[in-house]
Structure formats: C-alpha cells, structure tokens
Amino acid sequence: MMTASDKQLATNVAQALRQRRVDSGLTLEGLASRAGLHRTSLGLIERGERHLTLASAKRLADALGCSLWELVKDAEDAAG
Amino acid sequence: MMTASDKQLATNVAQALRQRRVDSGLTLEGLASRAGLHRTSLGLIERGERHLTLASAKRLADALGCSLWELVKDAEDAAG
C-alpha cells in the first residue's frame, strides 16, 4: 500500500519523468520501448499510480540519457 | 528477475546504504526500525539481494538524514 508520502514521491518522480520525456521529444511509447517497459506500465508510472523500483527508474533514466540521481533530484527539488 | 545491470545497481546502492549507516553509527536493527522496515528486509537490501522501490529507498534516506538523490549519487559514483 502507498502511504501519503510514498504517493507524493511517486507523483514527483512522475512529473520529473514526464518533463524529461517531453523535453527529449519522446512519446510514451517511444520511451517505454527504449526502457524495455510496457507502455501501460509507463502510463501508470507517469500518473504516479505505480511503485517504481530503483532498477526500473534506472532503466528510464538511461533511456532519457540522464543519471538516476538527476531524475531523483528533479523529483525531490519539485517536492520543495 | 534481476538482470546483471539491475544486480549491479542493487550492489552499488547496498554499498552506499551500508556506508552511510555505518558513518551514522546505526546498527542494521537501528536503521530498520527508524525506516519502518523489517530487519530481515534491510539485511537482504544491504546484500544487494532485494529490489528496492523508490519509496523504500526514500524511507531509508530519510532515516539516514540525507536526500534520496544523494544516496543514489553515491551508488552511481561507485559504479564509475
């Protein structure tokens, strides 16, 4: 189960992901394919409705050409 | 299933976690308790044998008094 703070983190990571995806000119399908994830999974992730493992988050960061820590920092900075 | 690169990430995160835990003077039990995780789970995590969700990693970072991105950066820097 997600606690409120887990949900907040998921929302912030989702926003950071979507922002970097859009900035990279990638569609949801394009990023999912590059990262080896299902389009449906990535959709849930981008809506903050799915727990991400560090391993999946790393795959997404790789596919976006950034470090995982940069993606996480975006998310934590957004949290203020 | 963990791929080789997932396993490498888990190993690097495990090392970064253990280093910060030891630097904080916390035992495995102490950190597990602070982070609201089972001692056994944390033991598996510190051996790189368990997938960490971002949410659990965040709880551990909070318990260690650092940002999640700092913990992830430690792990990625260790990966070289």
Backbone of each chain as nested JSON, in Angstrom:
{
  "chains": [
    {"id": "A", "residues": [
      {"number": 1, "name": "MET", "atoms": {"N": [0.84, -1.204, 0.0], "CA": [0.0, 0.0, 0.0], "C": [0.868, 1.245, 0.0]}},
      {"number": 2, "name": "MET", "atoms": {"N": [0.416, 2.269, -0.69], "CA": [1.163, 3.525, -0.712], "C": [0.708, 4.418, 0.432]}},
      {"number": 3, "name": "THR", "atoms": {"N": [1.651, 4.927, 1.201], "CA": [1.328, 5.95, 2.191], "C": [1.245, 7.279, 1.452]}},
      {"number": 4, "name": "ALA", "atoms": {"N": [0.816, 8.323, 2.171], "CA": [0.713, 9.65, 1.549], "C": [2.08, 10.107, 1.052]}},
      {"number": 5, "name": "SER", "atoms": {"N": [3.12, 9.814, 1.819], "CA": [4.43, 10.308, 1.413], "C": [5.006, 9.482, 0.254]}},
      {"number": 6, "name": "ASP", "atoms": {"N": [4.67, 8.188, 0.196], "CA": [5.049, 7.372, -0.97], "C": [4.37, 7.922, -2.223]}},
      {"number": 7, "name": "LYS", "atoms": {"N": [3.099, 8.279, -2.05], "CA": [2.302, 8.777, -3.165], "C": [2.884, 10.108, -3.665]}},
      {"number": 8, "name": "GLN", "atoms": {"N": [3.291, 10.947, -2.705], "CA": [3.891, 12.232, -3.069], "C": [5.174, 12.017, -3.864]}},
      {"number": 9, "name": "LEU", "atoms": {"N": [6.004, 11.084, -3.393], "CA": [7.245, 10.774, -4.111], "C": [6.929, 10.259, -5.513]}},
      {"number": 10, "name": "ALA", "atoms": {"N": [5.964, 9.347, -5.605], "CA": [5.59, 8.788, -6.909], "C": [5.108, 9.898, -7.844]}},
      {"number": 11, "name": "THR", "atoms": {"N": [4.335, 10.84, -7.308], "CA": [3.832, 11.964, -8.106], "C": [4.98, 12.844, -8.586]}},
      {"number": 12, "name": "ASN", "atoms": {"N": [5.924, 13.108, -7.683], "CA": [7.044, 13.97, -8.055], "C": [7.968, 13.299, -9.069]}},
      {"number": 13, "name": "VAL", "atoms": {"N": [8.196, 12.006, -8.897], "CA": [9.022, 11.274, -9.864], "C": [8.294, 11.234, -11.212]}},
      {"number": 14, "name": "ALA", "atoms": {"N": [6.985, 11.035, -11.164], "CA": [6.177, 11.006, -12.384], "C": [6.322, 12.32, -13.156]}},
      {"number": 15, "name": "GLN", "atoms": {"N": [6.244, 13.434, -12.43], "CA": [6.36, 14.738, -13.089], "C": [7.749, 14.931, -13.689]}},
      {"number": 16, "name": "ALA", "atoms": {"N": [8.77, 14.523, -12.93], "CA": [10.143, 14.669, -13.406], "C": [10.368, 13.826, -14.66]}},
      {"number": 17, "name": "LEU", "atoms": {"N": [9.827, 12.621, -14.642], "CA": [9.941, 11.722, -15.792], "C": [9.267, 12.307, -17.023]}},
      {"number": 18, "name": "ARG", "atoms": {"N": [8.027, 12.737, -16.823], "CA": [7.257, 13.244, -17.96], "C": [7.942, 14.469, -18.549]}},
      {"number": 19, "name": "GLN", "atoms": {"N": [8.437, 15.338, -17.661], "CA": [9.116, 16.545, -18.127], "C": [10.333, 16.194, -18.987]}},
      {"number": 20, "name": "ARG", "atoms": {"N": [11.152, 15.264, -18.48], "CA": [12.344, 14.884, -19.249], "C": [11.973, 14.157, -20.537]}},
      {"number": 21, "name": "ARG", "atoms": {"N": [10.883, 13.371, -20.493], "CA": [10.449, 12.677, -21.712], "C": [10.015, 13.684, -22.771]}},
      {"number": 22, "name": "VAL", "atoms": {"N": [9.195, 14.644, -22.351], "CA": [8.695, 15.649, -23.3], "C": [9.863, 16.486, -23.828]}},
      {"number": 23, "name": "ASP", "atoms": {"N": [10.778, 16.873, -22.944], "CA": [11.955, 17.653, -23.366], "C": [12.802, 16.877, -24.372]}},
      {"number": 24, "name": "SER", "atoms": {"N": [12.778, 15.545, -24.279], "CA": [13.558, 14.716, -25.193], "C": [12.812, 14.442, -26.49]}},
      {"number": 25, "name": "GLY", "atoms": {"N": [11.565, 14.92, -26.584], "CA": [10.769, 14.695, -27.786], "C": [10.326, 13.254, -27.948]}},
      {"number": 26, "name": "LEU", "atoms": {"N": [10.274, 12.516, -26.847], "CA": [9.859, 11.11, -26.908], "C": [8.381, 10.973, -26.558]}},
      {"number": 27, "name": "THR", "atoms": {"N": [7.691, 10.083, -27.262], "CA": [6.331, 9.718, -26.873], "C": [6.416, 8.714, -25.73]}},
      {"number": 28, "name": "LEU", "atoms": {"N": [5.274, 8.472, -25.105], "CA": [5.184, 7.457, -24.064], "C": [5.642, 6.11, -24.637]}},
      {"number": 29, "name": "GLU", "atoms": {"N": [5.159, 5.793, -25.83], "CA": [5.526, 4.525, -26.482], "C": [7.033, 4.467, -26.745]}},
      {"number": 30, "name": "GLY", "atoms": {"N": [7.572, 5.594, -27.201], "CA": [8.996, 5.626, -27.544], "C": [9.867, 5.387, -26.329]}},
      {"number": 31, "name": "LEU", "atoms": {"N": [9.518, 6.063, -25.229], "CA": [10.31, 5.886, -24.004], "C": [10.143, 4.479, -23.447]}},
      {"number": 32, "name": "ALA", "atoms": {"N": [8.902, 3.989, -23.436], "CA": [8.641, 2.635, -22.915], "C": [9.472, 1.618, -23.695]}},
      {"number": 33, "name": "SER", "atoms": {"N": [9.483, 1.764, -24.998], "CA": [10.219, 0.842, -25.849], "C": [11.72, 0.914, -25.567]}},
      {"number": 34, "name": "ARG", "atoms": {"N": [12.252, 2.13, -25.477], "CA": [13.671, 2.296, -25.182], "C": [14.064, 1.711, -23.839]}},
      {"number": 35, "name": "ALA", "atoms": {"N": [13.149, 1.844, -22.859], "CA": [13.463, 1.412, -21.495], "C": [13.093, -0.05, -21.26]}},
      {"number": 36, "name": "GLY", "atoms": {"N": [12.475, -0.674, -22.264], "CA": [12.082, -2.079, -22.116], "C": [10.942, -2.269, -21.126]}},
      {"number": 37, "name": "LEU", "atoms": {"N": [10.064, -1.262, -21.046], "CA": [8.882, -1.364, -20.178], "C": [7.638, -1.419, -21.058]}},
      {"number": 38, "name": "HIS", "atoms": {"N": [6.546, -1.938, -20.489], "CA": [5.292, -1.904, -21.22], "C": [4.752, -0.486, -21.211]}},
      {"number": 39, "name": "ARG", "atoms": {"N": [4.124, -0.112, -22.32], "CA": [3.532, 1.213, -22.436], "C": [2.541, 1.46, -21.287]}},
      {"number": 40, "name": "THR", "atoms": {"N": [1.77, 0.414, -20.945], "CA": [0.77, 0.54, -19.882], "C": [1.448, 0.792, -18.531]}},
      {"number": 41, "name": "SER", "atoms": {"N": [2.55, 0.095, -18.281], "CA": [3.29, 0.311, -17.035], "C": [3.793, 1.742, -16.958]}},
      {"number": 42, "name": "LEU", "atoms": {"N": [4.362, 2.212, -18.057], "CA": [4.9, 3.57, -18.048], "C": [3.781, 4.592, -17.861]}},
      {"number": 43, "name": "GLY", "atoms": {"N": [2.61, 4.319, -18.464], "CA": [1.456, 5.201, -18.268], "C": [1.083, 5.292, -16.791]}},
      {"number": 44, "name": "LEU", "atoms": {"N": [1.061, 4.148, -16.119], "CA": [0.738, 4.123, -14.676], "C": [1.81, 4.874, -13.881]}},
      {"number": 45, "name": "ILE", "atoms": {"N": [3.061, 4.655, -14.263], "CA": [4.169, 5.344, -13.582], "C": [4.03, 6.854, -13.748]}},
      {"number": 46, "name": "GLU", "atoms": {"N": [3.726, 7.286, -14.982], "CA": [3.616, 8.731, -15.248], "C": [2.381, 9.349, -14.604]}},
      {"number": 47, "name": "ARG", "atoms": {"N": [1.448, 8.508, -14.175], "CA": [0.317, 9.039, -13.399], "C": [0.557, 8.867, -11.906]}},
      {"number": 48, "name": "GLY", "atoms": {"N": [1.732, 8.397, -11.548], "CA": [2.082, 8.257, -10.13], "C": [1.302, 7.143, -9.458]}},
      {"number": 49, "name": "GLU", "atoms": {"N": [0.799, 6.204, -10.27], "CA": [-0.066, 5.144, -9.728], "C": [0.665, 3.825, -9.552]}},
      {"number": 50, "name": "ARG", "atoms": {"N": [1.942, 3.819, -9.886], "CA": [2.677, 2.579, -9.727], "C": [4.003, 2.835, -9.019]}},
      {"number": 51, "name": "HIS", "atoms": {"N": [4.297, 1.947, -8.05], "CA": [5.603, 1.949, -7.398], "C": [6.682, 1.676, -8.417]}},
      {"number": 52, "name": "LEU", "atoms": {"N": [7.71, 2.446, -8.414], "CA": [8.863, 2.195, -9.276], "C": [9.953, 1.546, -8.445]}},
      {"number": 53, "name": "THR", "atoms": {"N": [10.564, 0.495, -8.971], "CA": [11.778, 0.009, -8.331], "C": [12.925, 0.898, -8.807]}},
      {"number": 54, "name": "LEU", "atoms": {"N": [14.003, 0.892, -8.03], "CA": [15.192, 1.627, -8.448], "C": [15.667, 1.12, -9.805]}},
      {"number": 55, "name": "ALA", "atoms": {"N": [15.548, -0.202, -10.021], "CA": [16.023, -0.789, -11.274], "C": [15.232, -0.251, -12.477]}},
      {"number": 56, "name": "SER", "atoms": {"N": [13.894, -0.163, -12.358], "CA": [13.094, 0.381, -13.461], "C": [13.362, 1.871, -13.644]}},
      {"number": 57, "name": "ALA", "atoms": {"N": [13.526, 2.58, -12.531], "CA": [13.815, 4.011, -12.611], "C": [15.158, 4.238, -13.309]}},
      {"number": 58, "name": "LYS", "atoms": {"N": [16.12, 3.345, -13.026], "CA": [17.44, 3.451, -13.671], "C": [17.317, 3.21, -15.171]}},
      {"number": 59, "name": "ARG", "atoms": {"N": [16.494, 2.241, -15.554], "CA": [16.292, 1.971, -16.982], "C": [15.691, 3.183, -17.685]}},
      {"number": 60, "name": "LEU", "atoms": {"N": [14.746, 3.831, -16.993], "CA": [14.116, 5.019, -17.576], "C": [15.124, 6.161, -17.684]}},
      {"number": 61, "name": "ALA", "atoms": {"N": [15.935, 6.336, -16.641], "CA": [16.963, 7.392, -16.682], "C": [17.936, 7.125, -17.833]}},
      {"number": 62, "name": "ASP", "atoms": {"N": [18.381, 5.878, -17.973], "CA": [19.284, 5.513, -19.078], "C": [18.645, 5.873, -20.42]}},
      {"number": 63, "name": "ALA", "atoms": {"N": [17.361, 5.518, -20.556], "CA": [16.654, 5.768, -21.816], "C": [16.489, 7.264, -22.077]}},
      {"number": 64, "name": "LEU", "atoms": {"N": [16.497, 8.048, -21.009], "CA": [16.358, 9.504, -21.14], "C": [17.724, 10.187, -21.216]}},
      {"number": 65, "name": "GLY", "atoms": {"N": [18.786, 9.403, -21.117], "CA": [20.137, 9.959, -21.221], "C": [20.56, 10.772, -20.013]}},
      {"number": 66, "name": "CYS", "atoms": {"N": [20.008, 10.461, -18.85], "CA": [20.449, 11.155, -17.636], "C": [20.804, 10.128, -16.572]}},
      {"number": 67, "name": "SER", "atoms": {"N": [21.418, 10.602, -15.499], "CA": [21.703, 9.728, -14.367], "C": [20.437, 9.564, -13.547]}},
      {"number": 68, "name": "LEU", "atoms": {"N": [20.346, 8.44, -12.858], "CA": [19.191, 8.24, -11.98], "C": [19.154, 9.314, -10.891]}},
      {"number": 69, "name": "TRP", "atoms": {"N": [20.33, 9.672, -10.38], "CA": [20.314, 10.672, -9.299], "C": [19.775, 12.014, -9.788]}},
      {"number": 70, "name": "GLU", "atoms": {"N": [20.007, 12.347, -11.067], "CA": [19.485, 13.614, -11.598], "C": [17.96, 13.58, -11.668]}},
      {"number": 71, "name": "LEU", "atoms": {"N": [17.441, 12.437, -12.079], "CA": [15.986, 12.27, -12.146], "C": [15.375, 12.366, -10.741]}},
      {"number": 72, "name": "VAL", "atoms": {"N": [16.026, 11.715, -9.78], "CA": [15.536, 11.734, -8.401], "C": [15.649, 13.135, -7.81]}},
      {"number": 73, "name": "LYS", "atoms": {"N": [16.736, 13.835, -8.174], "CA": [16.916, 15.199, -7.659], "C": [15.824, 16.123, -8.209]}},
      {"number": 74, "name": "ASP", "atoms": {"N": [15.501, 15.989, -9.514], "CA": [14.382, 16.746, -10.086], "C": [13.143, 16.542, -9.22]}},
      {"number": 75, "name": "ALA", "atoms": {"N": [12.87, 15.264, -8.895], "CA": [11.658, 14.921, -8.152], "C": [11.691, 15.51, -6.741]}},
      {"number": 76, "name": "GLU", "atoms": {"N": [12.855, 15.415, -6.089], "CA": [12.95, 15.934, -4.718], "C": [12.941, 17.465, -4.7]}},
      {"number": 77, "name": "ASP", "atoms": {"N": [13.538, 18.084, -5.716], "CA": [13.508, 19.546, -5.785], "C": [12.075, 20.035, -5.982]}},
      {"number": 78, "name": "ALA", "atoms": {"N": [11.309, 19.282, -6.779], "CA": [9.911, 19.646, -7.026], "C": [9.106, 19.57, -5.725]}},
      {"number": 79, "name": "ALA", "atoms": {"N": [9.532, 18.648, -4.847], "CA": [8.826, 18.466, -3.571], "C": [9.089, 19.651, -2.63]}},
      {"number": 80, "name": "GLY", "atoms": {"N": [10.122, 20.425, -2.94], "CA": [10.437, 21.65, -2.166], "C": [11.092, 21.336, -0.853]}}
    ]},
    {"id": "B", "residues": [
      {"number": 1, "name": "MET", "atoms": {"N": [12.805, -10.879, -12.207], "CA": [14.182, -11.354, -12.27], "C": [15.128, -10.16, -12.394]}},
      {"number": 2, "name": "MET", "atoms": {"N": [16.274, -10.289, -11.743], "CA": [17.262, -9.222, -11.831], "C": [18.197, -9.478, -13.019]}},
      {"number": 3, "name": "THR", "atoms": {"N": [18.366, -8.489, -13.875], "CA": [19.391, -8.577, -14.914], "C": [20.737, -8.244, -14.265]}},
      {"number": 4, "name": "ALA", "atoms": {"N": [21.819, -8.413, -15.03], "CA": [23.153, -8.105, -14.49], "C": [23.246, -6.638, -14.088]}},
      {"number": 5, "name": "SER", "atoms": {"N": [22.628, -5.773, -14.889], "CA": [22.756, -4.35, -14.576], "C": [21.874, -3.956, -13.383]}},
      {"number": 6, "name": "ASP", "atoms": {"N": [20.714, -4.629, -13.231], "CA": [19.891, -4.419, -12.028], "C": [20.68, -4.839, -10.793]}},
      {"number": 7, "name": "LYS", "atoms": {"N": [21.361, -5.961, -10.921], "CA": [22.121, -6.524, -9.805], "C": [23.273, -5.57, -9.438]}},
      {"number": 8, "name": "GLN", "atoms": {"N": [23.902, -5.009, -10.467], "CA": [24.994, -4.058, -10.217], "C": [24.469, -2.835, -9.46]}},
      {"number": 9, "name": "LEU", "atoms": {"N": [23.313, -2.333, -9.906], "CA": [22.718, -1.176, -9.228], "C": [22.391, -1.527, -7.783]}},
      {"number": 10, "name": "ALA", "atoms": {"N": [21.778, -2.692, -7.574], "CA": [21.41, -3.111, -6.224], "C": [22.663, -3.211, -5.342]}},
      {"number": 11, "name": "THR", "atoms": {"N": [23.745, -3.742, -5.916], "CA": [25.002, -3.867, -5.17], "C": [25.553, -2.488, -4.813]}},
      {"number": 12, "name": "ASN", "atoms": {"N": [25.506, -1.569, -5.767], "CA": [26.048, -0.231, -5.508], "C": [25.205, 0.532, -4.497]}},
      {"number": 13, "name": "VAL", "atoms": {"N": [23.894, 0.388, -4.594], "CA": [23.014, 1.047, -3.621], "C": [23.24, 0.432, -2.239]}},
      {"number": 14, "name": "ALA", "atoms": {"N": [23.401, -0.886, -2.204], "CA": [23.658, -1.58, -0.944], "C": [24.923, -1.038, -0.268]}},
      {"number": 15, "name": "GLN", "atoms": {"N": [25.968, -0.863, -1.06], "CA": [27.23, -0.357, -0.504], "C": [27.068, 1.074, 0.01]}},
      {"number": 16, "name": "ALA", "atoms": {"N": [26.352, 1.891, -0.776], "CA": [26.148, 3.287, -0.38], "C": [25.336, 3.361, 0.919]}},
      {"number": 17, "name": "LEU", "atoms": {"N": [24.318, 2.505, 1.007], "CA": [23.478, 2.455, 2.206], "C": [24.287, 2.051, 3.431]}},
      {"number": 18, "name": "ARG", "atoms": {"N": [25.03, 0.959, 3.27], "CA": [25.783, 0.432, 4.403], "C": [26.812, 1.457, 4.874]}},
      {"number": 19, "name": "GLN", "atoms": {"N": [27.469, 2.113, 3.892], "CA": [28.47, 3.127, 4.247], "C": [27.838, 4.246, 5.069]}},
      {"number": 20, "name": "ARG", "atoms": {"N": [26.704, 4.751, 4.582], "CA": [26.045, 5.843, 5.308], "C": [25.519, 5.374, 6.668]}},
      {"number": 21, "name": "ARG", "atoms": {"N": [25.049, 4.127, 6.723], "CA": [24.564, 3.606, 8.007], "C": [25.707, 3.528, 9.015]}},
      {"number": 22, "name": "VAL", "atoms": {"N": [26.842, 2.975, 8.587], "CA": [27.99, 2.827, 9.48], "C": [28.493, 4.214, 9.897]}},
      {"number": 23, "name": "ASP", "atoms": {"N": [28.57, 5.14, 8.912], "CA": [29.006, 6.503, 9.224], "C": [28.084, 7.17, 10.249]}},
      {"number": 24, "name": "SER", "atoms": {"N": [26.807, 6.784, 10.244], "CA": [25.834, 7.36, 11.186], "C": [25.852, 6.655, 12.529]}},
      {"number": 25, "name": "GLY", "atoms": {"N": [26.681, 5.599, 12.634], "CA": [26.752, 4.853, 13.892], "C": [25.489, 4.056, 14.184]}},
      {"number": 26, "name": "LEU", "atoms": {"N": [24.726, 3.724, 13.138], "CA": [23.496, 2.947, 13.327], "C": [23.752, 1.467, 13.063]}},
      {"number": 27, "name": "THR", "atoms": {"N": [23.124, 0.622, 13.862], "CA": [23.137, -0.813, 13.564], "C": [22.08, -1.086, 12.488]}},
      {"number": 28, "name": "LEU", "atoms": {"N": [22.122, -2.288, 11.944], "CA": [21.116, -2.719, 10.979], "C": [19.724, -2.603, 11.622]}},
      {"number": 29, "name": "GLU", "atoms": {"N": [19.627, -3.067, 12.867], "CA": [18.345, -3.012, 13.583], "C": [17.891, -1.562, 13.768]}},
      {"number": 30, "name": "GLY", "atoms": {"N": [18.837, -0.709, 14.115], "CA": [18.511, 0.696, 14.379], "C": [17.973, 1.387, 13.14]}},
      {"number": 31, "name": "LEU", "atoms": {"N": [18.654, 1.146, 12.024], "CA": [18.204, 1.785, 10.78], "C": [16.867, 1.192, 10.326]}},
      {"number": 32, "name": "ALA", "atoms": {"N": [16.732, -0.123, 10.406], "CA": [15.48, -0.775, 10.0], "C": [14.317, -0.197, 10.805]}},
      {"number": 33, "name": "SER", "atoms": {"N": [14.53, -0.053, 12.091], "CA": [13.487, 0.46, 12.956], "C": [13.124, 1.907, 12.601]}},
      {"number": 34, "name": "ARG", "atoms": {"N": [14.15, 2.724, 12.394], "CA": [13.898, 4.122, 12.012], "C": [13.158, 4.243, 10.702]}},
      {"number": 35, "name": "ALA", "atoms": {"N": [13.483, 3.338, 9.765], "CA": [12.911, 3.431, 8.413], "C": [11.602, 2.663, 8.298]}},
      {"number": 36, "name": "GLY", "atoms": {"N": [11.218, 1.968, 9.38], "CA": [9.972, 1.205, 9.343], "C": [10.05, -0.007, 8.43]}},
      {"number": 37, "name": "LEU", "atoms": {"N": [11.249, -0.59, 8.334], "CA": [11.423, -1.81, 7.536], "C": [11.752, -2.96, 8.478]}},
      {"number": 38, "name": "HIS", "atoms": {"N": [11.529, -4.189, 8.004], "CA": [11.944, -5.334, 8.788], "C": [13.454, -5.465, 8.727]}},
      {"number": 39, "name": "ARG", "atoms": {"N": [14.043, -5.899, 9.807], "CA": [15.486, -6.102, 9.861], "C": [15.939, -7.063, 8.776]}},
      {"number": 40, "name": "THR", "atoms": {"N": [15.131, -8.11, 8.539], "CA": [15.471, -9.101, 7.513], "C": [15.465, -8.479, 6.118]}},
      {"number": 41, "name": "SER", "atoms": {"N": [14.467, -7.628, 5.859], "CA": [14.405, -6.942, 4.568], "C": [15.639, -6.082, 4.366]}},
      {"number": 42, "name": "LEU", "atoms": {"N": [15.992, -5.323, 5.399], "CA": [17.154, -4.445, 5.27], "C": [18.429, -5.264, 5.071]}},
      {"number": 43, "name": "GLY", "atoms": {"N": [18.515, -6.409, 5.752], "CA": [19.663, -7.294, 5.559], "C": [19.785, -7.732, 4.1]}},
      {"number": 44, "name": "LEU", "atoms": {"N": [18.646, -8.113, 3.501], "CA": [18.642, -8.524, 2.086], "C": [19.034, -7.349, 1.19]}},
      {"number": 45, "name": "ILE", "atoms": {"N": [18.509, -6.179, 1.52], "CA": [18.823, -4.973, 0.739], "C": [20.321, -4.679, 0.809]}},
      {"number": 46, "name": "GLU", "atoms": {"N": [20.886, -4.771, 2.022], "CA": [22.315, -4.459, 2.19], "C": [23.219, -5.523, 1.569]}},
      {"number": 47, "name": "ARG", "atoms": {"N": [22.644, -6.684, 1.244], "CA": [23.426, -7.678, 0.498], "C": [23.133, -7.587, -0.999]}},
      {"number": 48, "name": "GLY", "atoms": {"N": [22.326, -6.6, -1.382], "CA": [22.026, -6.417, -2.804], "C": [21.133, -7.508, -3.348]}},
      {"number": 49, "name": "GLU", "atoms": {"N": [20.412, -8.195, -2.458], "CA": [19.599, -9.342, -2.874], "C": [18.117, -9.011, -2.988]}},
      {"number": 50, "name": "ARG", "atoms": {"N": [17.777, -7.777, -2.727], "CA": [16.371, -7.417, -2.84], "C": [16.214, -6.117, -3.627]}},
      {"number": 51, "name": "HIS", "atoms": {"N": [15.231, -6.139, -4.544], "CA": [14.851, -4.936, -5.272], "C": [14.348, -3.903, -4.283]}},
      {"number": 52, "name": "LEU", "atoms": {"N": [14.815, -2.705, -4.409], "CA": [14.303, -1.609, -3.595], "C": [13.329, -0.791, -4.435]}},
      {"number": 53, "name": "THR", "atoms": {"N": [12.188, -0.452, -3.865], "CA": [11.351, 0.54, -4.538], "C": [11.908, 1.911, -4.186]}},
      {"number": 54, "name": "LEU", "atoms": {"N": [11.567, 2.891, -5.005], "CA": [11.971, 4.261, -4.697], "C": [11.424, 4.671, -3.338]}},
      {"number": 55, "name": "ALA", "atoms": {"N": [10.201, 4.206, -3.017], "CA": [9.567, 4.592, -1.753], "C": [10.362, 4.06, -0.551]}},
      {"number": 56, "name": "SER", "atoms": {"N": [10.807, 2.807, -0.615], "CA": [11.606, 2.254, 0.484], "C": [12.972, 2.925, 0.552]}},
      {"number": 57, "name": "ALA", "atoms": {"N": [13.545, 3.191, -0.606], "CA": [14.849, 3.863, -0.641], "C": [14.729, 5.256, -0.024]}},
      {"number": 58, "name": "LYS", "atoms": {"N": [13.604, 5.925, -0.296], "CA": [13.369, 7.255, 0.26], "C": [13.263, 7.182, 1.783]}},
      {"number": 59, "name": "ARG", "atoms": {"N": [12.563, 6.152, 2.271], "CA": [12.428, 5.986, 3.726], "C": [13.792, 5.784, 4.377]}},
      {"number": 60, "name": "LEU", "atoms": {"N": [14.642, 5.014, 3.703], "CA": [15.987, 4.764, 4.226], "C": [16.816, 6.05, 4.208]}},
      {"number": 61, "name": "ALA", "atoms": {"N": [16.709, 6.799, 3.123], "CA": [17.45, 8.071, 3.038], "C": [16.981, 9.013, 4.153]}},
      {"number": 62, "name": "ASP", "atoms": {"N": [15.666, 9.112, 4.336], "CA": [15.119, 9.959, 5.418], "C": [15.702, 9.531, 6.762]}},
      {"number": 63, "name": "ALA", "atoms": {"N": [15.731, 8.218, 6.996], "CA": [16.223, 7.691, 8.279], "C": [17.718, 7.957, 8.442]}},
      {"number": 64, "name": "LEU", "atoms": {"N": [18.421, 8.1, 7.329], "CA": [19.859, 8.369, 7.378], "C": [20.148, 9.868, 7.338]}},
      {"number": 65, "name": "GLY", "atoms": {"N": [19.097, 10.672, 7.231], "CA": [19.274, 12.124, 7.23], "C": [19.883, 12.663, 5.946]}},
      {"number": 66, "name": "CYS", "atoms": {"N": [19.666, 11.973, 4.848], "CA": [20.154, 12.506, 3.565], "C": [19.014, 12.499, 2.558]}},
      {"number": 67, "name": "SER", "atoms": {"N": [19.251, 13.125, 1.419], "CA": [18.27, 13.091, 0.333], "C": [18.424, 11.773, -0.408]}},
      {"number": 68, "name": "LEU", "atoms": {"N": [17.332, 11.34, -1.025], "CA": [17.408, 10.119, -1.826], "C": [18.396, 10.3, -2.972]}},
      {"number": 69, "name": "TRP", "atoms": {"N": [18.396, 11.492, -3.569], "CA": [19.314, 11.686, -4.714], "C": [20.767, 11.564, -4.274]}},
      {"number": 70, "name": "GLU", "atoms": {"N": [21.082, 11.965, -3.051], "CA": [22.47, 11.847, -2.577], "C": [22.873, 10.379, -2.433]}},
      {"number": 71, "name": "LEU", "atoms": {"N": [21.933, 9.597, -1.921], "CA": [22.18, 8.156, -1.77], "C": [22.368, 7.507, -3.144]}},
      {"number": 72, "name": "VAL", "atoms": {"N": [21.51, 7.885, -4.092], "CA": [21.598, 7.324, -5.446], "C": [22.885, 7.78, -6.13]}},
      {"number": 73, "name": "LYS", "atoms": {"N": [23.275, 9.04, -5.874], "CA": [24.516, 9.547, -6.483], "C": [25.726, 8.779, -5.934]}},
      {"number": 74, "name": "ASP", "atoms": {"N": [25.746, 8.529, -4.62], "CA": [26.811, 7.686, -4.035], "C": [26.917, 6.379, -4.818]}},
      {"number": 75, "name": "ALA", "atoms": {"N": [25.748, 5.763, -5.041], "CA": [25.713, 4.454, -5.697], "C": [26.198, 4.553, -7.143]}},
      {"number": 76, "name": "GLU", "atoms": {"N": [25.747, 5.59, -7.855], "CA": [26.147, 5.73, -9.259], "C": [27.615, 6.14, -9.382]}},
      {"number": 77, "name": "ASP", "atoms": {"N": [28.106, 6.943, -8.45], "CA": [29.524, 7.321, -8.477], "C": [30.4, 6.089, -8.241]}},
      {"number": 78, "name": "ALA", "atoms": {"N": [29.935, 5.212, -7.354], "CA": [30.681, 3.981, -7.059], "C": [30.75, 3.095, -8.302]}},
      {"number": 79, "name": "ALA", "atoms": {"N": [29.692, 3.187, -9.147], "CA": [29.642, 2.377, -10.367], "C": [30.654, 2.873, -11.389]}},
      {"number": 80, "name": "GLY", "atoms": {"N": [31.138, 4.106, -11.223], "CA": [32.195, 4.672, -12.068], "C": [31.672, 5.095, -13.426]}}
    ]}
  ]
}
